[in-house]
C-alpha cells in the first residue's frame, strides 16, 4: 500500500511577512498618490493665480493707456494748439477709496476702509471700447446714449476679493476674482519739468494728478482654495505689495504681481 504524500502548510510567520510586505507596498502607493495629488493642487493653484493676475494687470494697463484720451475738436487761436473734448486730469486716486464708489458722482476721497481706488477718465469711442448696440461703452459694457459726450469715468478697486469696476451708470461688477488687495503708486513729474518723472508716490502724496505720467499697479492674489498643508509650511510665506514679508494663516496661497503703465496721452500734441 502506497503512503500518502505529506501536505505542507503555510507557516504563520510567512503569512505575517506577506501581510507586512503588502501593507508596505500599499502604503508606498498611497503616499505617492497623495503626494502627487497635493503637488498637482499646488501647481493648479499657482497657475490660476498667475492667469488671473495677468488678466487683471492687462485690464488696468489697457485702461491706463487710454487715460486722458479725447478727440481734438478745435484749435486755440492764441497758441495754435488743438483743443480736446476732455482736457482735465486723466487719473485720480484715493488711498482709502472714494466716498461714493459710483462714478456718476464727483470723485472725492474719504472711504472707510484702507482700500486704494483709482478713477481713469477718457473719451470712449468705437475703437477703444467694447461696442454695445453700435455705441461706445464704459468698463462694464454699458453703452453711451445719443447726445452724450462719451467721457467715461471708470473706477477700480478691490472689493469682496475681486477686482471691481464701477462705471458712469453707477453699477459695479467684478472683473477678476481672488484679488485680495489693489495698490497704486503714481509716477509724478515736477511742475518745472512736466515731462520728467521724478518720483513714485501713493495717492495721498501726489501734488497734482495732471503731472502724473505713469501708474504702477500691484495685485495681491489669493488662491481660490486653501491648499497649504502642514507639510507645505514654507509656502505660507509671501511678500505683499509693500514688499513686507507676511505669512498666510488660512491655508491660501498668496502672491503679489506688479506692473507699470505709462500714460501716453499725457504727451502734448
Secondary structure by P-SEA (a helix, b strand, c coil): cccccbbbbbcaaaaaaaaaaaaaaaaaaaaaaaaaaaaaaaaaaaaaaaaaaaaaaaaaaaaaaaccccccccccccccccccccccccbbbbccccccccccccccccccccbbbbbbbbbbccccccccccccccccccccccccccbbbbbbbbccccccccccccbbbbccccccbbbbbbbccccccccccccccccccccccccccbbbbbbbcccccccccccccccccccccccbbbbbcccbbbbbbbbbbbccccccc
